[in-house]
Amino acid sequence: MTSDELITYIEHPELLNKRTLPETKELAKQYPYFQSAALLYLMNLKATNDLLYQSELKRVALLVPDRSVLERILNAEPSSDSIYSLPDVDSKTTESAKLEQQELIDKFIETDPHIKPVDDSVSGDIGVKNNDDINVTDSIFTESLANIYIKQQQYSKAIRIFEKLNLKYPEKSSYFADRIENIRKLTENN
């Protein structure tokens, strides 16, 4: 299907028939997230009273953010509506909504809310104290966390995590001992 044909079918959905069904199906299949192609295929299914219409309607309904627009397009009289025409919106309603939004923004700016800083002695839910002491539940200690500390060059924290992991998993004690030794060598080199 060429782009000119696509535009023609979008502007004149009454031209959709059994002959156009394979073209619209292929277009919708080739571009599964192209909303207009999916709607065009759905409209073609409806125009030809195809049995796949109901199942395709469920799929296309997921692609369309506003189902009222989908309903309006599918229930429109031929040539009175196209896929791209917007629903009628009362301009007064739009203006009042804009005013409400602006009032809300102005009120937010007036109150000037701030997020309170966290006390330096205790940082968050994980219980990190004074940047060097680790006071965390054992469930958070993982090798990944230790590796992150190594990348951040916080070697003492990484060593403490490996020591706790060594106690928790004694069968891997030689592995953790090697990791601790390697970190200590890193700290000596820096």
Secondary structure, 3 states (H helix, E strand, C coil): CCHHHHHHHHHCHHHCCCCCHHHHHHHHHHCCCCHHHHHHHHHHHHHCCCCCHHHHHHHHHHHCCCHHHHHHHHCCCCCCCCCCCCCCCCHHHHHHHHHHHHHHHHHHHHHCCCCCCCCCCCECCCCEECCCEECCCHHHCCHHHHHHHHHCCCHHHHHHHHHHHHHHCHHHHHHHHHHHHHHHHHHHHC
